[in-house]
Amino acid sequence: MLRGNQTWWFENRPVIIGAATVVGPDEGDGPLAADFDLVHPELDMQQKSWEKAERLLLEQATDFAIQNARIDKDQLQFYVGGDLMNQIISNSFAARALGVPYIGVFGACSTSMETLAIASLMVNSNSADYALAGTCSHNCTAEKQFRYPTEYGSQKPPTAQYTVTGAGAAVIAASGDGPVVECATIGKIVDLGIKDPFNMGAAMAPAAVDTIQSHFNDTGRTPKDYDLIVTGDLAGVGHPIATELLMRDGVPMDQTVFNDCGLMVYDTERQKVQAGGSGCGCSAVVTYGHLLKRIAKGELKRVLVVATGALLSPLSYQQGESIPCIAHAVAISGKE
């Protein structure tokens, strides 16, 4: 099962039998709109708070994922989820609605692949027949918690990123129709001393590079083994840095193969999203919406999703701490 130092190799080939994505209006105005299950026309989604709107996103995504998997809710053994809110409240309340055993995790924006890796590990080890992985984010809840209240109308530098309003969920099973989760490389904390919370891409890029290199070292694979390698949310600043670091270390990446979810989810030329997308929902909606559909169509045979996360909080930032970062990679392929 353990291959190399950091990679779980899933020899039983767990399957994503159902997935779903629910997004907000900006994501629905982006280039991937047709790949989402539901697009909300308003950010508040007729809820009384931004936090309740985020919770609704996740509840809808998990319900749609279960429906798309064509199983009953009571067949689920475990739900693995996390988000950006204090005490991961969006997932805790969504798990309350699900009513299944719950494992809450926090990986910041890397949570999409962290939860998928854990759920796949459970199924692969026969600890579950069906496990659900999910995560979410909302632009206004993240702004409110990590930066300034939305009413403040603060200006942001070009290096800042735009938190995706969206949720993604996937049901993993021991067998069935759907893409296969081949393996997962669990990342290490990488902190190069960056303290600017408005430059997350630069902070997270070294963590993405470290995990990608570890994945190749553990598995013996190279970029040529993948039709597409995507980072989570390095966006317009961090993705070129990651490309340069990989090149420096002797891992050249063809730009037709190497992309970033934060650049894919929006039209950065047309939409006012600063450097591009971020947030737990960023890699979740791109993976569970866009990428899985391309795999199902046969357009992609194997992809590596490297979700990145900045593990800071308002408290650590205010105390002058640097930003510890992490990246988790999951390889997904079409079922032969």
C-alpha positions in Angstrom: 0.0 0.0 0.0 2.7 2.5 1.0 4.9 3.2 -2.0 8.1 5.2 -1.4 7.9 7.6 1.5 4.6 9.6 1.0 2.4 7.8 -1.5 -0.6 5.5 -0.8 -1.0 3.1 -3.7 -4.6 1.8 -4.0 -4.2 -1.7 -5.3 -7.9 -2.4 -5.0 -8.7 0.6 -7.3 -11.5 2.4 -5.6 -14.0 4.1 -7.9 -15.6 7.5 -7.9 -19.1 6.3 -8.7 -20.8 9.7 -8.3 -19.7 13.3 -8.0 -21.4 16.8 -8.0 -20.6 20.5 -7.9 -22.7 23.5 -6.9 -21.3 27.0 -7.5 -22.2 30.7 -7.3 -22.8 33.3 -9.9 -19.2 34.2 -10.7 -18.2 30.6 -11.3 -21.4 30.2 -13.4 -20.2 33.1 -15.5 -16.8 31.3 -16.1 -15.6 29.0 -18.8 -16.6 25.8 -17.0 -20.2 26.7 -16.3 -21.6 23.8 -18.3 -19.8 21.3 -16.1 -21.5 22.2 -12.8 -24.6 20.5 -11.5 -26.2 23.7 -10.1 -25.3 27.4 -10.5 -26.8 29.8 -8.0 -27.6 33.2 -9.5 -27.0 35.2 -6.3 -24.3 35.0 -3.7 -26.7 35.0 -0.7 -28.7 32.0 -2.1 -31.7 33.4 -0.2 -30.0 32.6 3.1 -29.7 34.9 6.2 -25.9 34.8 6.3 -22.9 34.1 4.1 -22.1 31.1 6.4 -25.5 29.6 5.9 -25.1 30.1 2.1 -21.9 28.2 2.2 -23.5 25.4 4.1 -26.3 25.2 1.6 -23.7 24.8 -1.2 -22.2 21.8 0.5 -25.5 20.2 1.5 -26.7 20.4 -2.1 -23.4 19.1 -3.5 -23.4 16.0 -1.2 -27.1 15.3 -2.0 -26.4 15.5 -5.7 -23.3 13.3 -5.4 -25.3 10.6 -3.6 -28.0 10.8 -6.3 -25.5 10.7 -9.1 -23.9 7.6 -7.4 -27.3 6.0 -7.4 -27.1 4.8 -3.8 -29.3 5.6 -0.8 -27.9 7.9 1.8 -28.1 5.1 4.4 -25.6 3.1 2.4 -22.9 5.6 3.2 -20.5 4.5 6.0 -18.4 7.6 6.4 -18.3 11.2 5.3 -14.9 13.0 5.2 -15.0 16.8 4.9 -13.5 20.1 5.7 -13.6 23.8 4.8 -12.0 27.2 5.6 -14.3 28.3 8.4 -13.3 28.3 12.1 -13.9 24.8 13.5 -14.9 23.7 9.9 -18.5 24.6 10.7 -19.8 24.3 7.2 -18.9 20.6 7.1 -20.0 20.0 10.7 -23.5 21.3 10.0 -23.7 19.5 6.7 -22.6 16.3 8.3 -25.4 16.8 10.9 -27.8 16.8 8.0 -26.2 13.7 6.4 -26.4 11.7 9.6 -23.5 9.4 8.8 -20.2 8.9 10.7 -18.1 12.0 10.1 -14.4 12.7 9.9 -13.6 16.4 9.8 -10.3 17.5 8.4 -8.6 20.9 7.8 -6.2 21.3 4.9 -7.2 24.8 3.8 -7.5 24.8 0.0 -5.8 21.4 -0.2 -8.9 19.9 1.5 -10.4 18.6 -1.7 -7.7 16.1 -2.4 -7.0 15.4 1.3 -10.6 14.2 1.8 -10.6 12.2 -1.5 -7.3 10.6 -0.4 -8.7 9.6 3.0 -12.0 8.4 1.7 -10.2 6.3 -1.0 -7.8 4.9 1.6 -10.8 3.8 3.7 -12.5 2.0 0.7 -9.2 0.5 -0.5 -8.5 -1.0 2.9 -12.0 -2.5 3.2 -12.8 -0.1 6.0 -15.9 1.2 4.1 -18.0 0.1 1.1 -19.0 3.7 0.4 -17.3 6.9 1.6 -18.2 10.4 0.7 -15.6 13.2 0.4 -16.5 16.9 0.2 -15.5 20.4 0.7 -16.7 24.0 0.1 -15.9 27.7 0.2 -17.7 30.9 -0.3 -16.1 34.2 -1.4 -17.9 36.3 1.2 -17.3 34.0 4.2 -13.6 33.8 3.4 -13.3 37.6 3.0 -15.1 38.1 6.2 -12.9 35.7 8.2 -9.5 36.1 6.7 -9.4 39.6 5.4 -12.0 42.4 5.8 -15.8 42.4 6.1 -17.5 42.5 2.7 -19.1 45.9 3.6 -15.6 47.4 4.0 -14.9 47.4 0.3 -11.1 47.1 0.6 -8.9 47.2 -2.4 -6.7 44.2 -3.1 -3.3 44.0 -4.8 -2.9 42.1 -8.1 -1.3 39.2 -6.3 -4.5 38.5 -4.3 -6.8 35.7 -5.4 -10.6 35.4 -5.5 -12.1 32.7 -3.3 -14.4 30.4 -5.3 -18.0 30.1 -4.2 -18.6 26.5 -4.7 -18.8 23.0 -3.2 -17.8 19.6 -4.6 -18.4 16.1 -3.3 -17.7 12.6 -4.5 -18.8 9.1 -3.5 -16.0 6.5 -3.5 -16.9 2.8 -3.7 -15.0 -0.5 -3.9 -16.5 -1.2 -7.4 -18.8 0.3 -9.9 -18.7 2.6 -12.9 -16.6 5.7 -12.9 -13.0 7.0 -12.7 -10.5 5.1 -10.6 -8.5 6.7 -7.8 -5.0 5.2 -8.4 -2.9 6.7 -5.6 -2.4 9.7 -3.4 0.7 11.5 -2.3 0.4 13.2 1.0 2.3 16.4 1.3 4.7 17.8 3.9 4.6 21.3 5.3 6.7 23.7 3.3 7.3 27.2 4.7 9.8 29.5 3.0 9.0 32.5 5.2 6.4 34.4 3.1 4.1 36.4 5.4 1.9 38.3 2.9 -1.7 36.9 3.0 -2.4 38.6 -0.3 0.2 36.5 -2.1 -0.9 33.0 -1.4 0.2 31.7 -4.8 3.8 32.5 -4.1 3.6 31.0 -0.6 2.0 27.7 -1.9 4.0 27.1 -5.0 7.0 25.5 -3.2 4.7 23.0 -1.5 3.1 22.0 -4.8 6.6 21.5 -6.3 7.7 19.4 -3.3 4.6 17.1 -3.5 4.9 16.7 -7.3 8.5 15.7 -7.0 7.7 13.3 -4.2 5.0 11.8 -6.3 7.3 11.2 -9.2 10.0 9.8 -6.8 7.6 7.4 -5.0 5.8 6.1 -8.1 8.5 6.2 -10.7 6.2 8.2 -13.0 7.1 11.3 -15.0 4.9 14.1 -16.4 4.6 12.0 -19.6 2.5 9.5 -17.6 -0.3 12.1 -17.3 -2.5 13.8 -19.8 -3.0 16.7 -17.4 -1.4 17.8 -14.1 -3.3 20.6 -12.3 -2.3 22.5 -9.2 -5.1 23.6 -6.9 -5.1 27.3 -6.7 -1.7 28.8 -7.4 -3.3 31.1 -10.0 -1.5 33.7 -12.0 1.3 34.4 -9.6 2.1 30.9 -8.1 1.7 28.7 -11.1 4.6 30.3 -13.1 6.7 30.1 -9.9 6.0 26.4 -9.6 6.8 25.9 -13.3 10.1 27.7 -12.9 11.0 25.7 -9.7 10.3 22.4 -11.4 12.3 23.4 -14.4 15.2 24.4 -12.1 15.0 20.9 -10.4 15.1 19.1 -13.7 11.4 18.4 -14.1 10.3 20.4 -17.2 6.5 20.7 -17.5 4.8 21.0 -20.9 2.4 23.9 -20.5 -0.2 22.0 -22.5 -0.1 19.4 -19.7 0.5 21.6 -16.6 -2.4 23.9 -15.6 -4.0 25.3 -12.5 -7.6 25.1 -11.2 -7.5 28.8 -10.2 -6.8 29.7 -13.8 -9.3 27.3 -15.3 -12.4 28.2 -13.2 -12.5 31.9 -14.3 -11.9 33.9 -17.4 -9.1 36.0 -15.8 -9.1 38.4 -18.8 -12.8 39.2 -18.5 -13.7 38.6 -14.9 -12.5 40.7 -12.0 -10.8 37.9 -10.0 -7.3 39.4 -9.4 -4.7 36.6 -10.0 -7.4 33.9 -10.3 -9.3 31.5 -8.1 -8.6 30.0 -4.7 -10.4 28.4 -1.8 -11.4 24.9 -0.9 -14.0 24.9 -3.6 -11.6 25.8 -6.3 -9.9 22.5 -7.0 -13.1 20.7 -5.9 -15.4 22.1 -8.5 -12.8 21.9 -11.3 -12.0 18.3 -10.4 -15.5 16.9 -9.6 -17.1 19.0 -12.4 -14.9 19.6 -15.3 -12.1 17.0 -15.0 -14.2 14.0 -14.2 -16.5 14.8 -17.2 -13.5 14.9 -19.5 -12.3 11.6 -18.2 -15.8 10.1 -18.7 -15.7 11.4 -22.3 -12.3 9.8 -22.9 -10.6 13.1 -23.5 -8.3 12.5 -20.5 -7.0 9.1 -19.6 -5.1 10.0 -16.4 -4.8 13.2 -14.4 -2.9 14.3 -11.3 -4.6 16.9 -9.1 -2.3 18.6 -6.7 -4.4 20.6 -4.3 -2.6 23.3 -2.5 -3.3 24.9 0.9 -2.0 27.8 3.0 -2.4 26.8 6.6 -2.6 30.2 8.2 -5.2 31.9 10.3 -6.0 35.6 11.2 -4.4 34.9 14.6 -1.1 33.6 13.2 -0.9 36.4 10.7 -1.6 39.1 13.3 1.2 37.6 15.4 3.7 38.0 12.6 4.0 34.3 11.7 4.9 33.1 8.2 2.5 31.0 6.1 3.0 27.2 6.4 1.8 25.5 3.2 1.0 22.0 2.0 -0.1 20.1 -1.1 -1.8 16.7 -1.6 -1.8 15.0 -4.9 -4.3 12.4 -6.2 -4.0 10.4 -9.4 -7.3 9.7 -11.2 -7.7 7.6 -14.3 -10.5 6.4 -16.6 -11.6 2.9 -15.8 -10.3 0.4 -18.3 
